[in-house]
Amino acid sequence: NAPTLVADYRLLWRPRKYPARDLTPSDAHAAIAARVTDPRLLEAVKHWLDEGDPNWRFARFQIDASTRILDGLATRSPRGTLVAAGTGSGKTLAFYLPALSWLSAERKAQPHSRGVRVLALYPRNELLKDQLAEIFDQARKFDDELGRVGTTLSVGVLFGDTPTTVRKISQQWQKTAGACPFFRCPRCDGDLRLQGDQVAEVEARLVCRSCGTTIEGRQLRFTRQAMMDNPPDILFTSVEMMNQRMADSSMRHLFGLGPLAQRAPALMLLDEVHLYTGTFGAHVAHLLRRGSHVTRRQTQFGGLSATSSVGA
Protein backbone atom coordinates (compact mmCIF):
# COMPACT_ATOMS: atom_id res chain seq x y z
CA ASN A 1 0.00 0.00 0.00
CA ALA A 2 3.04 2.29 -0.12
CA PRO A 3 2.91 5.29 -2.47
CA THR A 4 4.60 5.05 -5.90
CA LEU A 5 8.09 6.52 -5.70
CA VAL A 6 8.61 7.05 -9.44
CA ALA A 7 6.40 7.18 -12.50
CA ASP A 8 5.88 3.71 -13.92
CA TYR A 9 6.11 4.80 -17.54
CA ARG A 10 5.70 7.72 -19.87
CA LEU A 11 4.07 7.40 -23.27
CA LEU A 12 4.84 9.80 -26.10
CA TRP A 13 2.84 9.07 -29.23
CA ARG A 14 3.47 11.19 -32.31
CA PRO A 15 4.36 10.72 -36.00
CA ARG A 16 8.00 9.90 -36.63
CA LYS A 17 9.98 12.67 -38.32
CA TYR A 18 12.33 11.95 -41.21
CA PRO A 19 15.00 14.17 -42.77
CA ALA A 20 13.87 15.75 -46.03
CA ARG A 21 14.99 13.84 -49.12
CA ASP A 22 15.22 16.47 -51.81
CA LEU A 23 18.57 15.79 -53.54
CA THR A 24 18.46 14.16 -56.96
CA PRO A 25 21.20 11.71 -58.04
CA SER A 26 22.84 14.50 -60.06
CA ASP A 27 22.70 16.82 -57.03
CA ALA A 28 24.29 14.09 -54.89
CA HIS A 29 27.11 13.54 -57.38
CA ALA A 30 27.77 17.27 -57.68
CA ALA A 31 27.93 17.66 -53.89
CA ILE A 32 30.41 14.80 -53.57
CA ALA A 33 32.51 16.09 -56.50
CA ALA A 34 32.85 19.44 -54.75
CA ARG A 35 35.06 17.82 -52.09
CA VAL A 36 36.31 14.55 -53.56
CA THR A 37 38.65 15.04 -56.51
CA ASP A 38 39.79 11.47 -57.22
CA PRO A 39 38.35 10.69 -60.69
CA ARG A 40 38.23 6.94 -59.96
CA LEU A 41 36.00 7.48 -56.94
CA LEU A 42 33.76 9.95 -58.72
CA GLU A 43 33.32 7.52 -61.60
CA ALA A 44 32.38 4.73 -59.20
CA VAL A 45 29.91 6.98 -57.34
CA LYS A 46 28.29 7.98 -60.65
CA HIS A 47 28.00 4.33 -61.66
CA TRP A 48 26.32 3.47 -58.34
CA LEU A 49 23.88 6.36 -58.72
CA ASP A 50 23.15 5.53 -62.37
CA GLU A 51 22.34 1.91 -61.48
CA GLY A 52 19.70 3.02 -58.99
CA ASP A 53 16.19 4.36 -59.45
CA PRO A 54 16.33 7.71 -61.32
CA ASN A 55 13.52 8.94 -59.05
CA TRP A 56 15.55 8.19 -55.94
CA ARG A 57 16.07 11.15 -53.64
CA PHE A 58 18.71 11.60 -50.95
CA ALA A 59 18.83 13.43 -47.67
CA ARG A 60 21.57 16.00 -47.07
CA PHE A 61 23.04 14.02 -44.14
CA GLN A 62 23.49 10.96 -46.37
CA ILE A 63 25.54 12.88 -48.91
CA ASP A 64 27.51 14.80 -46.27
CA ALA A 65 28.48 11.56 -44.51
CA SER A 66 29.32 9.84 -47.81
CA THR A 67 31.50 12.76 -48.84
CA ARG A 68 33.40 12.77 -45.56
CA ILE A 69 34.06 9.02 -45.70
CA LEU A 70 35.13 9.12 -49.35
CA ASP A 71 37.45 12.05 -48.69
CA GLY A 72 39.09 10.15 -45.84
CA LEU A 73 39.56 7.06 -48.01
CA ALA A 74 40.98 9.10 -50.88
CA THR A 75 43.50 10.88 -48.68
CA ARG A 76 44.21 7.81 -46.51
CA SER A 77 43.55 9.89 -43.42
CA PRO A 78 42.25 8.20 -40.26
CA ARG A 79 39.03 9.73 -39.01
CA GLY A 80 35.73 8.82 -37.48
CA THR A 81 32.30 9.64 -38.91
CA LEU A 82 29.18 9.26 -36.80
CA VAL A 83 25.84 9.10 -38.61
CA ALA A 84 23.00 9.66 -36.12
CA ALA A 85 19.48 9.70 -37.55
CA GLY A 86 16.14 8.14 -36.70
CA THR A 87 15.19 4.59 -37.53
CA GLY A 88 14.32 4.25 -41.21
CA SER A 89 16.04 7.50 -42.21
CA GLY A 90 18.69 5.82 -44.38
CA LYS A 91 21.79 5.73 -42.17
CA THR A 92 23.05 2.52 -43.78
CA LEU A 93 23.06 4.11 -47.23
CA ALA A 94 25.29 6.87 -45.88
CA PHE A 95 27.88 4.17 -45.22
CA TYR A 96 27.55 1.69 -48.08
CA LEU A 97 27.40 4.35 -50.83
CA PRO A 98 31.00 5.47 -50.15
CA ALA A 99 32.19 2.01 -49.05
CA LEU A 100 31.02 0.19 -52.16
CA SER A 101 32.07 2.99 -54.51
CA TRP A 102 35.57 2.99 -53.02
CA LEU A 103 35.75 -0.81 -53.14
CA SER A 104 34.76 -0.79 -56.80
CA ALA A 105 37.52 1.69 -57.64
CA GLU A 106 40.04 -0.37 -55.68
CA ARG A 107 38.95 -3.61 -57.33
CA LYS A 108 39.11 -2.06 -60.77
CA ALA A 109 42.66 -0.84 -60.17
CA GLN A 110 43.82 -4.07 -58.49
CA PRO A 111 41.53 -6.86 -59.71
CA HIS A 112 43.64 -9.69 -58.30
CA SER A 113 44.53 -8.22 -54.89
CA ARG A 114 43.42 -10.02 -51.75
CA GLY A 115 42.40 -9.11 -48.24
CA VAL A 116 39.46 -7.65 -46.30
CA ARG A 117 39.13 -3.94 -47.07
CA VAL A 118 35.92 -3.17 -45.17
CA LEU A 119 35.08 -4.69 -41.78
CA ALA A 120 31.47 -4.41 -40.56
CA LEU A 121 31.06 -5.07 -36.82
CA TYR A 122 27.69 -5.74 -35.22
CA PRO A 123 26.74 -6.12 -31.54
CA ARG A 124 23.84 -8.46 -32.39
CA ASN A 125 23.57 -11.24 -34.94
CA GLU A 126 20.08 -10.24 -36.11
CA LEU A 127 21.37 -6.80 -37.10
CA LEU A 128 24.21 -8.47 -38.97
CA LYS A 129 21.88 -10.69 -41.00
CA ASP A 130 19.55 -7.84 -41.84
CA GLN A 131 22.31 -5.59 -43.18
CA LEU A 132 24.11 -8.45 -44.96
CA ALA A 133 21.24 -8.87 -47.42
CA GLU A 134 21.10 -5.15 -48.20
CA ILE A 135 24.83 -4.73 -48.77
CA PHE A 136 25.01 -7.87 -50.90
CA ASP A 137 22.22 -6.54 -53.11
CA GLN A 138 23.86 -3.11 -53.49
CA ALA A 139 27.23 -4.68 -54.34
CA ARG A 140 25.69 -6.37 -57.36
CA LYS A 141 25.37 -2.96 -59.04
CA PHE A 142 29.06 -3.24 -59.91
CA ASP A 143 29.02 -6.78 -61.33
CA ASP A 144 28.90 -5.77 -65.00
CA GLU A 145 31.50 -3.03 -64.57
CA LEU A 146 33.98 -5.21 -62.65
CA GLY A 147 33.23 -8.25 -64.78
CA ARG A 148 35.15 -6.59 -67.61
CA VAL A 149 38.36 -6.92 -65.58
CA GLY A 150 37.50 -10.40 -64.30
CA THR A 151 36.52 -9.62 -60.73
CA THR A 152 33.57 -8.75 -58.50
CA LEU A 153 32.78 -7.37 -55.06
CA SER A 154 32.65 -10.18 -52.50
CA VAL A 155 30.95 -10.29 -49.12
CA GLY A 156 31.74 -12.69 -46.28
CA VAL A 157 29.87 -13.47 -43.08
CA LEU A 158 31.58 -14.81 -39.97
CA PHE A 159 29.56 -15.58 -36.85
CA GLY A 160 28.17 -18.60 -35.01
CA ASP A 161 26.08 -19.98 -37.90
CA THR A 162 28.91 -19.80 -40.45
CA PRO A 163 29.89 -23.42 -41.24
CA THR A 164 33.50 -24.53 -41.13
CA THR A 165 33.60 -26.16 -44.59
CA VAL A 166 31.20 -27.08 -47.37
CA ARG A 167 31.16 -30.73 -46.29
CA LYS A 168 30.01 -29.79 -42.79
CA ILE A 169 27.06 -27.68 -43.91
CA SER A 170 24.53 -30.52 -43.62
CA GLN A 171 25.67 -31.11 -40.05
CA GLN A 172 25.94 -27.49 -38.92
CA TRP A 173 22.71 -26.32 -40.57
CA GLN A 174 20.55 -29.13 -39.17
CA LYS A 175 18.24 -26.73 -37.31
CA THR A 176 17.17 -25.20 -40.63
CA ALA A 177 17.03 -28.53 -42.49
CA GLY A 178 19.98 -27.58 -44.65
CA ALA A 179 18.79 -24.06 -45.55
CA CYS A 180 21.19 -21.16 -45.06
CA PRO A 181 20.24 -19.61 -41.69
CA PHE A 182 21.67 -16.14 -42.33
CA PHE A 183 20.88 -15.38 -45.98
CA ARG A 184 17.77 -15.78 -48.09
CA CYS A 185 17.11 -15.54 -51.81
CA PRO A 186 17.42 -11.87 -52.87
CA ARG A 187 14.80 -12.38 -55.57
CA CYS A 188 11.94 -14.27 -53.88
CA ASP A 189 13.04 -14.54 -50.22
CA GLY A 190 13.09 -18.34 -50.51
CA ASP A 191 15.40 -20.80 -48.81
CA LEU A 192 18.92 -21.11 -50.17
CA ARG A 193 20.60 -24.51 -50.08
CA LEU A 194 23.99 -25.82 -51.08
CA GLN A 195 24.15 -27.12 -54.65
CA GLY A 196 25.65 -30.56 -54.12
CA ASP A 197 27.52 -31.66 -51.01
CA GLN A 198 30.82 -32.85 -52.47
CA VAL A 199 32.08 -29.68 -54.15
CA ALA A 200 35.30 -27.80 -53.50
CA GLU A 201 35.17 -24.58 -51.52
CA VAL A 202 35.96 -22.44 -54.58
CA GLU A 203 33.08 -24.03 -56.53
CA ALA A 204 30.45 -23.86 -53.77
CA ARG A 205 27.21 -22.05 -54.47
CA LEU A 206 23.79 -21.63 -52.92
CA VAL A 207 20.65 -22.20 -54.97
CA CYS A 208 17.06 -21.15 -54.30
CA ARG A 209 14.70 -24.11 -54.56
CA SER A 210 11.79 -21.79 -55.37
CA CYS A 211 13.05 -19.60 -58.24
CA GLY A 212 16.44 -21.11 -59.11
CA THR A 213 18.50 -18.02 -58.24
CA THR A 214 22.16 -18.93 -57.72
CA ILE A 215 24.48 -17.22 -55.24
CA GLU A 216 28.06 -17.93 -56.23
CA GLY A 217 30.80 -18.42 -53.66
CA ARG A 218 32.88 -15.72 -55.32
CA GLN A 219 30.13 -13.23 -54.45
CA LEU A 220 29.25 -14.56 -50.98
CA ARG A 221 31.79 -16.38 -48.81
CA PHE A 222 29.53 -18.54 -46.63
CA THR A 223 32.07 -20.94 -45.10
CA ARG A 224 35.02 -20.19 -42.86
CA GLN A 225 37.39 -22.16 -45.06
CA ALA A 226 36.38 -20.13 -48.13
CA MET A 227 37.17 -16.90 -46.29
CA MET A 228 40.48 -18.20 -45.01
CA ASP A 229 41.49 -19.29 -48.52
CA ASN A 230 40.28 -16.12 -50.24
CA PRO A 231 39.26 -13.25 -47.91
CA PRO A 232 36.21 -11.24 -49.02
CA ASP A 233 36.25 -7.51 -49.76
CA ILE A 234 33.66 -6.89 -47.03
CA LEU A 235 33.52 -8.99 -43.88
CA PHE A 236 30.42 -9.02 -41.69
CA THR A 237 31.12 -10.28 -38.20
CA SER A 238 30.24 -9.76 -34.57
CA VAL A 239 32.28 -8.09 -31.86
CA GLU A 240 32.61 -11.38 -29.99
CA MET A 241 33.76 -13.27 -33.09
CA MET A 242 36.42 -10.67 -33.80
CA ASN A 243 37.64 -10.94 -30.21
CA GLN A 244 37.93 -14.73 -30.56
CA ARG A 245 39.50 -14.92 -34.02
CA MET A 246 42.12 -12.21 -33.55
CA ALA A 247 44.03 -14.83 -31.55
CA ASP A 248 43.37 -17.61 -34.10
CA SER A 249 46.46 -18.09 -36.28
CA SER A 250 44.35 -19.57 -39.09
CA MET A 251 41.87 -16.67 -39.28
CA ARG A 252 43.52 -13.58 -37.83
CA HIS A 253 44.63 -12.46 -41.31
CA LEU A 254 40.96 -11.60 -42.00
CA PHE A 255 41.43 -8.73 -39.55
CA GLY A 256 44.76 -7.61 -41.02
CA LEU A 257 46.82 -9.45 -38.40
CA GLY A 258 49.68 -11.93 -38.68
CA PRO A 259 52.03 -12.97 -41.49
CA LEU A 260 49.22 -14.15 -43.78
CA ALA A 261 47.58 -10.69 -43.87
CA GLN A 262 48.13 -8.76 -47.09
CA ARG A 263 46.32 -5.67 -45.84
CA ALA A 264 44.43 -4.27 -42.89
CA PRO A 265 40.83 -3.06 -43.29
CA ALA A 266 40.81 0.54 -44.47
CA LEU A 267 37.26 1.14 -43.28
CA MET A 268 35.42 -0.25 -40.26
CA LEU A 269 31.70 0.04 -39.59
CA LEU A 270 30.32 0.03 -36.06
CA ASP A 271 26.54 -0.31 -36.11
CA GLU A 272 24.31 0.75 -33.20
CA VAL A 273 27.16 2.59 -31.51
CA HIS A 274 24.91 3.80 -28.69
CA LEU A 275 25.11 0.24 -27.33
CA TYR A 276 28.86 0.52 -26.75
CA THR A 277 28.59 1.87 -23.23
CA GLY A 278 29.63 0.72 -19.78
CA THR A 279 31.69 -2.44 -19.42
CA PHE A 280 30.75 -3.70 -22.88
CA GLY A 281 31.82 -0.43 -24.49
CA ALA A 282 35.14 -0.50 -22.62
CA HIS A 283 35.77 -4.05 -23.85
CA VAL A 284 35.03 -3.10 -27.45
CA ALA A 285 37.29 -0.04 -27.25
CA HIS A 286 40.11 -2.22 -25.91
CA LEU A 287 39.50 -4.73 -28.72
CA LEU A 288 39.81 -2.02 -31.39
CA ARG A 289 42.93 -0.59 -29.78
CA ARG A 290 44.52 -4.04 -29.77
CA GLY A 291 43.87 -4.39 -33.48
CA SER A 292 45.21 -0.92 -34.29
CA HIS A 293 48.34 -1.52 -32.22
CA VAL A 294 49.16 -4.84 -33.88
CA THR A 295 48.47 -3.76 -37.47
CA ARG A 296 50.27 -0.42 -37.03
CA ARG A 297 48.05 0.90 -39.82
CA GLN A 298 45.40 3.57 -40.01
CA THR A 299 41.74 2.56 -40.22
CA GLN A 300 38.82 4.90 -40.79
CA PHE A 301 35.76 4.33 -38.62
CA GLY A 302 32.10 4.85 -39.40
CA GLY A 303 29.43 4.65 -36.70
CA LEU A 304 25.65 4.41 -37.09
CA SER A 305 23.07 5.16 -34.41
CA ALA A 306 19.38 5.92 -34.21
CA THR A 307 19.90 7.58 -30.84
CA SER A 308 20.79 11.19 -31.62
CA SER A 309 21.84 11.91 -28.05
CA VAL A 310 24.96 9.80 -28.64
CA GLY A 311 26.48 12.88 -30.25
CA ALA A 312 26.54 14.55 -26.87
C-alpha positions as CSV (number, residue, x, y, z in Angstrom):
1,N,0.0,0.0,0.0
2,A,3.0,2.3,-0.1
3,P,2.9,5.3,-2.5
4,T,4.6,5.0,-5.9
5,L,8.1,6.5,-5.7
6,V,8.6,7.1,-9.4
7,A,6.4,7.2,-12.5
8,D,5.9,3.7,-13.9
9,Y,6.1,4.8,-17.5
10,R,5.7,7.7,-19.9
11,L,4.1,7.4,-23.3
12,L,4.8,9.8,-26.1
13,W,2.8,9.1,-29.2
14,R,3.5,11.2,-32.3
15,P,4.4,10.7,-36.0
16,R,8.0,9.9,-36.6
17,K,10.0,12.7,-38.3
18,Y,12.3,12.0,-41.2
19,P,15.0,14.2,-42.8
20,A,13.9,15.7,-46.0
21,R,15.0,13.8,-49.1
22,D,15.2,16.5,-51.8
23,L,18.6,15.8,-53.5
24,T,18.5,14.2,-57.0
25,P,21.2,11.7,-58.0
26,S,22.8,14.5,-60.1
27,D,22.7,16.8,-57.0
28,A,24.3,14.1,-54.9
29,H,27.1,13.5,-57.4
30,A,27.8,17.3,-57.7
31,A,27.9,17.7,-53.9
32,I,30.4,14.8,-53.6
33,A,32.5,16.1,-56.5
34,A,32.8,19.4,-54.7
35,R,35.1,17.8,-52.1
36,V,36.3,14.5,-53.6
37,T,38.6,15.0,-56.5
38,D,39.8,11.5,-57.2
39,P,38.4,10.7,-60.7
40,R,38.2,6.9,-60.0
41,L,36.0,7.5,-56.9
42,L,33.8,9.9,-58.7
43,E,33.3,7.5,-61.6
44,A,32.4,4.7,-59.2
45,V,29.9,7.0,-57.3
46,K,28.3,8.0,-60.6
47,H,28.0,4.3,-61.7
48,W,26.3,3.5,-58.3
49,L,23.9,6.4,-58.7
50,D,23.1,5.5,-62.4
51,E,22.3,1.9,-61.5
52,G,19.7,3.0,-59.0
53,D,16.2,4.4,-59.5
54,P,16.3,7.7,-61.3
55,N,13.5,8.9,-59.1
56,W,15.6,8.2,-55.9
57,R,16.1,11.2,-53.6
58,F,18.7,11.6,-51.0
59,A,18.8,13.4,-47.7
60,R,21.6,16.0,-47.1
61,F,23.0,14.0,-44.1
62,Q,23.5,11.0,-46.4
63,I,25.5,12.9,-48.9
64,D,27.5,14.8,-46.3
65,A,28.5,11.6,-44.5
66,S,29.3,9.8,-47.8
67,T,31.5,12.8,-48.8
68,R,33.4,12.8,-45.6
69,I,34.1,9.0,-45.7
70,L,35.1,9.1,-49.3
71,D,37.5,12.1,-48.7
72,G,39.1,10.1,-45.8
73,L,39.6,7.1,-48.0
74,A,41.0,9.1,-50.9
75,T,43.5,10.9,-48.7
76,R,44.2,7.8,-46.5
77,S,43.5,9.9,-43.4
78,P,42.3,8.2,-40.3
79,R,39.0,9.7,-39.0
80,G,35.7,8.8,-37.5
81,T,32.3,9.6,-38.9
82,L,29.2,9.3,-36.8
83,V,25.8,9.1,-38.6
84,A,23.0,9.7,-36.1
85,A,19.5,9.7,-37.6
86,G,16.1,8.1,-36.7
87,T,15.2,4.6,-37.5
88,G,14.3,4.2,-41.2
89,S,16.0,7.5,-42.2
90,G,18.7,5.8,-44.4
91,K,21.8,5.7,-42.2
92,T,23.1,2.5,-43.8
93,L,23.1,4.1,-47.2
94,A,25.3,6.9,-45.9
95,F,27.9,4.2,-45.2
96,Y,27.5,1.7,-48.1
97,L,27.4,4.3,-50.8
98,P,31.0,5.5,-50.1
99,A,32.2,2.0,-49.0
100,L,31.0,0.2,-52.2
101,S,32.1,3.0,-54.5
102,W,35.6,3.0,-53.0
103,L,35.7,-0.8,-53.1
104,S,34.8,-0.8,-56.8
105,A,37.5,1.7,-57.6
106,E,40.0,-0.4,-55.7
107,R,38.9,-3.6,-57.3
108,K,39.1,-2.1,-60.8
109,A,42.7,-0.8,-60.2
110,Q,43.8,-4.1,-58.5
111,P,41.5,-6.9,-59.7
112,H,43.6,-9.7,-58.3
113,S,44.5,-8.2,-54.9
114,R,43.4,-10.0,-51.7
115,G,42.4,-9.1,-48.2
116,V,39.5,-7.6,-46.3
117,R,39.1,-3.9,-47.1
118,V,35.9,-3.2,-45.2
119,L,35.1,-4.7,-41.8
120,A,31.5,-4.4,-40.6
121,L,31.1,-5.1,-36.8
122,Y,27.7,-5.7,-35.2
123,P,26.7,-6.1,-31.5
124,R,23.8,-8.5,-32.4
125,N,23.6,-11.2,-34.9
126,E,20.1,-10.2,-36.1
127,L,21.4,-6.8,-37.1
128,L,24.2,-8.5,-39.0
129,K,21.9,-10.7,-41.0
130,D,19.6,-7.8,-41.8
131,Q,22.3,-5.6,-43.2
132,L,24.1,-8.4,-45.0
133,A,21.2,-8.9,-47.4
134,E,21.1,-5.2,-48.2
135,I,24.8,-4.7,-48.8
136,F,25.0,-7.9,-50.9
137,D,22.2,-6.5,-53.1
138,Q,23.9,-3.1,-53.5
139,A,27.2,-4.7,-54.3
140,R,25.7,-6.4,-57.4
141,K,25.4,-3.0,-59.0
142,F,29.1,-3.2,-59.9
143,D,29.0,-6.8,-61.3
144,D,28.9,-5.8,-65.0
145,E,31.5,-3.0,-64.6
146,L,34.0,-5.2,-62.7
147,G,33.2,-8.2,-64.8
148,R,35.1,-6.6,-67.6
149,V,38.4,-6.9,-65.6
150,G,37.5,-10.4,-64.3
151,T,36.5,-9.6,-60.7
152,T,33.6,-8.7,-58.5
153,L,32.8,-7.4,-55.1
154,S,32.6,-10.2,-52.5
155,V,30.9,-10.3,-49.1
156,G,31.7,-12.7,-46.3
157,V,29.9,-13.5,-43.1
158,L,31.6,-14.8,-40.0
159,F,29.6,-15.6,-36.8
160,G,28.2,-18.6,-35.0
161,D,26.1,-20.0,-37.9
162,T,28.9,-19.8,-40.5
163,P,29.9,-23.4,-41.2
164,T,33.5,-24.5,-41.1
165,T,33.6,-26.2,-44.6
166,V,31.2,-27.1,-47.4
167,R,31.2,-30.7,-46.3
168,K,30.0,-29.8,-42.8
169,I,27.1,-27.7,-43.9
170,S,24.5,-30.5,-43.6
171,Q,25.7,-31.1,-40.0
172,Q,25.9,-27.5,-38.9
173,W,22.7,-26.3,-40.6
174,Q,20.5,-29.1,-39.2
175,K,18.2,-26.7,-37.3
176,T,17.2,-25.2,-40.6
177,A,17.0,-28.5,-42.5
178,G,20.0,-27.6,-44.6
179,A,18.8,-24.1,-45.5
180,C,21.2,-21.2,-45.1
181,P,20.2,-19.6,-41.7
182,F,21.7,-16.1,-42.3
183,F,20.9,-15.4,-46.0
184,R,17.8,-15.8,-48.1
185,C,17.1,-15.5,-51.8
186,P,17.4,-11.9,-52.9
187,R,14.8,-12.4,-55.6
188,C,11.9,-14.3,-53.9
189,D,13.0,-14.5,-50.2
190,G,13.1,-18.3,-50.5
191,D,15.4,-20.8,-48.8
192,L,18.9,-21.1,-50.2
193,R,20.6,-24.5,-50.1
194,L,24.0,-25.8,-51.1
195,Q,24.2,-27.1,-54.6
196,G,25.6,-30.6,-54.1
197,D,27.5,-31.7,-51.0
198,Q,30.8,-32.8,-52.5
199,V,32.1,-29.7,-54.1
200,A,35.3,-27.8,-53.5
201,E,35.2,-24.6,-51.5
202,V,36.0,-22.4,-54.6
203,E,33.1,-24.0,-56.5
204,A,30.4,-23.9,-53.8
205,R,27.2,-22.0,-54.5
206,L,23.8,-21.6,-52.9
207,V,20.6,-22.2,-55.0
208,C,17.1,-21.2,-54.3
209,R,14.7,-24.1,-54.6
210,S,11.8,-21.8,-55.4
211,C,13.1,-19.6,-58.2
212,G,16.4,-21.1,-59.1
213,T,18.5,-18.0,-58.2
214,T,22.2,-18.9,-57.7
215,I,24.5,-17.2,-55.2
216,E,28.1,-17.9,-56.2
217,G,30.8,-18.4,-53.7
218,R,32.9,-15.7,-55.3
219,Q,30.1,-13.2,-54.5
220,L,29.2,-14.6,-51.0
221,R,31.8,-16.4,-48.8
222,F,29.5,-18.5,-46.6
223,T,32.1,-20.9,-45.1
224,R,35.0,-20.2,-42.9
225,Q,37.4,-22.2,-45.1
226,A,36.4,-20.1,-48.1
227,M,37.2,-16.9,-46.3
228,M,40.5,-18.2,-45.0
229,D,41.5,-19.3,-48.5
230,N,40.3,-16.1,-50.2
231,P,39.3,-13.3,-47.9
232,P,36.2,-11.2,-49.0
233,D,36.3,-7.5,-49.8
234,I,33.7,-6.9,-47.0
235,L,33.5,-9.0,-43.9
236,F,30.4,-9.0,-41.7
237,T,31.1,-10.3,-38.2
238,S,30.2,-9.8,-34.6
239,V,32.3,-8.1,-31.9
240,E,32.6,-11.4,-30.0
241,M,33.8,-13.3,-33.1
242,M,36.4,-10.7,-33.8
243,N,37.6,-10.9,-30.2
244,Q,37.9,-14.7,-30.6
245,R,39.5,-14.9,-34.0
246,M,42.1,-12.2,-33.6
247,A,44.0,-14.8,-31.6
248,D,43.4,-17.6,-34.1
249,S,46.5,-18.1,-36.3
250,S,44.4,-19.6,-39.1
251,M,41.9,-16.7,-39.3
252,R,43.5,-13.6,-37.8
253,H,44.6,-12.5,-41.3
254,L,41.0,-11.6,-42.0
255,F,41.4,-8.7,-39.5
256,G,44.8,-7.6,-41.0
257,L,46.8,-9.5,-38.4
258,G,49.7,-11.9,-38.7
259,P,52.0,-13.0,-41.5
260,L,49.2,-14.1,-43.8
261,A,47.6,-10.7,-43.9
262,Q,48.1,-8.8,-47.1
263,R,46.3,-5.7,-45.8
264,A,44.4,-4.3,-42.9
265,P,40.8,-3.1,-43.3
266,A,40.8,0.5,-44.5
267,L,37.3,1.1,-43.3
268,M,35.4,-0.2,-40.3
269,L,31.7,0.0,-39.6
270,L,30.3,0.0,-36.1
271,D,26.5,-0.3,-36.1
272,E,24.3,0.7,-33.2
273,V,27.2,2.6,-31.5
274,H,24.9,3.8,-28.7
275,L,25.1,0.2,-27.3
276,Y,28.9,0.5,-26.8
277,T,28.6,1.9,-23.2
278,G,29.6,0.7,-19.8
279,T,31.7,-2.4,-19.4
280,F,30.7,-3.7,-22.9
281,G,31.8,-0.4,-24.5
282,A,35.1,-0.5,-22.6
283,H,35.8,-4.0,-23.8
284,V,35.0,-3.1,-27.5
285,A,37.3,0.0,-27.2
286,H,40.1,-2.2,-25.9
287,L,39.5,-4.7,-28.7
288,L,39.8,-2.0,-31.4
289,R,42.9,-0.6,-29.8
290,R,44.5,-4.0,-29.8
291,G,43.9,-4.4,-33.5
292,S,45.2,-0.9,-34.3
293,H,48.3,-1.5,-32.2
294,V,49.2,-4.8,-33.9
295,T,48.5,-3.8,-37.5
296,R,50.3,-0.4,-37.0
297,R,48.0,0.9,-39.8
298,Q,45.4,3.6,-40.0
299,T,41.7,2.6,-40.2
300,Q,38.8,4.9,-40.8
301,F,35.8,4.3,-38.6
302,G,32.1,4.9,-39.4
303,G,29.4,4.7,-36.7
304,L,25.6,4.4,-37.1
305,S,23.1,5.2,-34.4
306,A,19.4,5.9,-34.2
307,T,19.9,7.6,-30.8
308,S,20.8,11.2,-31.6
309,S,21.8,11.9,-28.0
310,V,25.0,9.8,-28.6
311,G,26.5,12.9,-30.2
312,A,26.5,14.6,-26.9
